Amino acid sequence: MQDRQIRVIGIGTGDPEHLTLQAVRALSDIDVVFVLDKRAETADLVAIRKRICAAHIRKAHRVVTVEDPPRERRPADYGSTVEAWHAARAERLEAAFAAELGAGQIGAILVWGDPALYDSILRILDRIAAHGRVAFARTVIPGLSSVQVLAARHGVPLNGIGGAVLITTGRRLAAGWPDGADSVVVMLDGDPSFAHLDPDLAIHWGAYLGGPDEILIAGRLGSVGDEIRRIRAEARIRHGWIMDIYLLRRDRAAADSGDAAR
């Protein structure tokens, strides 16, 4: 029996033109697209995926929505909570593969940004494969990440000359500025708090990157930090969700050149 195929395809941050030629080719012969759906909270994100599929899949296909299990956002034990959430996601996706994808068919999961960067889907597919109940071959198509789009939209390099870039989360940044770091990209920061950081850091912030509602702010952290928090809160209420990211640099020149850019 021919195995099912699952293609994990990075689709960028919202702009349909973020799809690479490889991603377009990978989409062309898909039979089933699986979408983890958070219901009304992210209905417009599901709609974007459906538009991408309609534009690039050249054969009759189905979009199967799988209800994304809820998880606690600020748990006391973060690791255990995320492990349980991944396990629940794996069970639901595995059931959907078994029910909706026939032998020899090709399924796809469309991932925002790049599948390898702060996304859980590859770990979840590892869980499903380890169960051994649904056989499938996996292919991963890289995508344009929000890290790259942020730097491009602001027109800045991510690193200083010969320097390193640290990509981390808001949860880790809350503990303080990383030792030895000059450039820090912060993702998954649900409630940004800049009060404990050096106000002379340069910040380049972006939300809804690549989409029609994109917002950009840059400048000295002490000057624009409160504005970012205010605009972010307003945008989240307006849309019901937000995806944002920011770059912090020990670089006064970068802050001066980008001050208050939107």
ABEGO torsion letter per residue (X at the ends): XBBBBBBBBBAEAGBAAABBAAAAAAAAABABBBBBBAEAAAAAAAAAAAAAAAAABABBBBBBBBBBBBBBABBABAAAAAAAAAAAAAAAAAAAAAAABBBGBBBBBBBBEBAABGBAAAAAAAAAAAAGABBBBBBBBBBBBAAAAAAAAAGBBABBBGBBBBBBBAAAAAAEBBBGBABBBBBGBABBBAAABBAABBBBBBBGBGBAABBBBBEBAAAAAAAAAAAAAAAAAAAGBBBBBBBBBBBAAAAAAABGBX
